[in-house]
Amino acid sequence: MKLLKCLIFLLSVFFTLSHSKISSDLVQKYLISVRNVKSVVMMLCSRKDFIDLGRLFNDNSIYLTNYYIGNEILNLSNFFSRYFIASCGIVVDCECPGVEEVLQNASNYRYFNLTYNWLLFGSDGDTWEQFLDPIFNIEFSSDLVFVQHQDNSSKVDLVDVYSLGRHRGSSLIGIKFAEYDSIDKNLEILVDLWPKFDRKNRANFRGFTLKAVAPIDRDNVTSADVDYLMKLPGKTPGITTFVKYQSHLNYYLQEMFNYTMKYRVTRAWAGHLPSGYRLGLLGVMARGEADISMSAVFTYINRFDEYDFLHRSYMFEVGFVFRVGSHSTATDASLLAPFENDVWISLIVTIFIVVIIGLIVRITFVINKHPFSGSTAKDFVDIFAALCQQGVDPIPGNTVQKIIIFMTLFLAFFLYNYYTSSVVGVLLSSPVKGPTTPEEILASNYKVCFDDVAYHKIMFREKKKPIIEKMYIKKVLGQKRGPKDLPTYALINYAIPFIKSGDWAFHCELTEAYTEIAKHFDASEICDLRIATGLMVTEYVEAILPKLSQYREMMKIGFMRLQEVGLVKRALTIYRKEKPECTSGITVFAVGFQAVSSAFYVLIFGMITSIFILIGEILWKRYSSRQKSVSQKWVKPVKPLKRF
């Protein structure tokens, strides 16, 4: 039995070595003229074919190498790496014994790609479906042409064979694009296959389903919910803005190439188990478990070996958003702006107390019959003149009234200087900058809150930078939070009132903050808004595919077309908002009570001093009157002399 098999094999080899199976004219007209190859690999088993094709390629100055199928075991990985040259054509005789094993190895090593132009000459009676269907890794990007003989005819068909994704259950697709007549030596192109990834050719998936992965940090989200959540306007809990932006572009590509998506939802972008198993979107894409990512990622150097990066247009920028200055209100443009409300209230109460004390002093003088100057109306005029710094004339005669007027003048002097310096200082100096770095935020009195997204939690879990660890210890663990304060993680729409208060700094992606700030901040509040550098790097994020993805070229072309027609810019306008402009002019920062409290303390000291002096004068007056009455008792009255 073994001897019979050997005889059959030797006869088949002899037959193939003595006959020409490959049409040199077809190779000349298609592979050299149409495809313009620069190098060729011949996998044949006929000596005459080697001689004829070798002469043809030498005449056209094409670098070539050859392999006798069945002669020896071929190491494809070494073979193709040695002859890895651009525009490489591969001519294969499918009648050779053992050719199936060679093609299967090429399939396993994924050599059916755009780098190599495969030209397979089938045997009589073989169809491309029967011969190529067992080969699994014929991809969407395969450049594979099968030469199929027509029944009872001198013509052969050139069939372009590919699949939409064998790993997703797609069958092989064959398009007859050319016909060659071996008698007339004529090659007729029936269908123009170039560009290959145009919608009229391969780029129409006809509703074929691809697998996509979407990072959504929410509970109970299924594949059916992804499209609805991604298309919701505004900020959606659990979904970052750049994820929505990338999804927006992916929906354009979905419509362009006519495919559907089935989603796999992950809670985060990255992570790993103690065993080393990678989690999140990056783990799914690295293992090739999804074809499309609904999120862009950072372009770290160690990721280029695991992913294909396609397109970059979105700048990911995080920072601390906070408000500087005092607690500004809607009266920032009025005459009351240089002082806060508590200062004005304190001033009014103080004036009232001064008037009351003045009335008490005058009533006391009247009751105790002390000498005093002026009238009650003049006392009111003197106090008002002192507040307006207009002087007092004539000066009151008693010490108590002099101290009250003097201290009132002293208070007015301080308040006037604070008022004018607050206005003039803003006019002559640059705006208040506030903290600009995380270190300055850490040293400031601002309370800190972080956007409730997954990358913040990953950042604090990994603590790759010293400043992140310091921020976590001081502002997360060491910061006391009351029931009415912001938690460690919160959404931007909930944090807006706290940012307005001027006590909180909110760490988030800046474009998300700008969207909400434009809705809720007025013009003066926008001018008080400041940005500090965030805890994460500011850089572009890029769309990715699994490494050596068969859809890479198609997706690159798709993103390029979106860029050319302006849809990328339109998406940026929708999802990446800029900081609202300050349109209210110069903002006067109000002086608080703590800054002017010394002037009020001086006035209070003066009033207390005047009260003590008044009490002293009253006591002295009473003591003097008592001494005078006692001395009069011991002195005998002098009788008047009688007049003669």
HELIX and SHEET records of a PDB file:
HELIX    1   1 LYS A    2  SER A   18  1                                  17    
HELIX    2   2 SER A   24  LEU A   26  1                                   3    
HELIX    3   3 VAL A   27  VAL A   34  3                                   8    
HELIX    4   4 ARG A   47  ASP A   59  1                                  13    
HELIX    5   5 LEU A   76  ARG A   82  1                                   7    
HELIX    6   6 VAL A   99  ASN A  108  1                                  10    
HELIX    7   7 TRP A  128  LEU A  132  1                                   5    
HELIX    8   8 ARG A  166  ARG A  168  5                                   3    
HELIX    9   9 SER A  223  ASP A  225  5                                   3    
HELIX   10  10 VAL A  226  MET A  230  1                                   5    
HELIX   11  11 THR A  241  PHE A  257  1                                  17    
HELIX   12  12 GLY A  280  ALA A  286  1                                   7    
HELIX   13  13 ILE A  301  ARG A  303  5                                   3    
HELIX   14  14 ASN A  341  ILE A  367  1                                  27    
HELIX   15  15 THR A  376  LEU A  387  1                                  12    
HELIX   16  16 THR A  399  LEU A  428  1                                  30    
HELIX   17  17 PRO A  438  ALA A  443  1                                   6    
HELIX   18  18 ALA A  454  GLU A  462  1                                   9    
HELIX   19  19 PRO A  466  MET A  471  1                                   6    
HELIX   20  20 TYR A  472  LEU A  477  3                                   6    
HELIX   21  21 ILE A  492  SER A  501  1                                  10    
HELIX   22  22 LEU A  510  HIS A  520  1                                  11    
HELIX   23  23 ALA A  523  CYS A  527  1                                   5    
HELIX   24  24 ARG A  552  VAL A  565  1                                  14    
HELIX   25  25 LEU A  567  TYR A  575  1                                   9    
HELIX   26  26 PHE A  593  TRP A  634  1                                  42    
SHEET    1   A 8 TYR A  63  TYR A  68  0                                        
SHEET    2   A 8 SER A  39  LEU A  44  1                                        
SHEET    3   A 8 CYS A  88  ASP A  93  1                                        
SHEET    4   A 8 TYR A 116  PHE A 121  1                                        
SHEET    5   A 8 LEU A 144  HIS A 149  1                                        
SHEET    6   A 8 LYS A 155  SER A 163 -1                                        
SHEET    7   A 8 LEU A 172  ASP A 181 -1                                        
SHEET    8   A 8 ASN A 186  ILE A 189 -1                                        
SHEET    1   B 3 THR A 260  THR A 266  0                                        
SHEET    2   B 3 THR A 209  PRO A 215  1                                        
SHEET    3   B 3 ILE A 292  SER A 293  1                                        
SHEET    1   C 3 VAL A 297  PHE A 298  0                                        
SHEET    2   C 3 GLU A 539  PRO A 546 -1                                        
SHEET    3   C 3 TYR A 307  PHE A 316 -1                                        
SHEET    1   D 5 TYR A 489  ALA A 490  0                                        
SHEET    2   D 5 LYS A 447  ASP A 451  1                                        
SHEET    3   D 5 TRP A 504  GLU A 509  1                                        
SHEET    4   D 5 VAL A 318  ARG A 323 -1                                        
SHEET    5   D 5 LEU A 529  THR A 533 -1                                        
END                                                                             
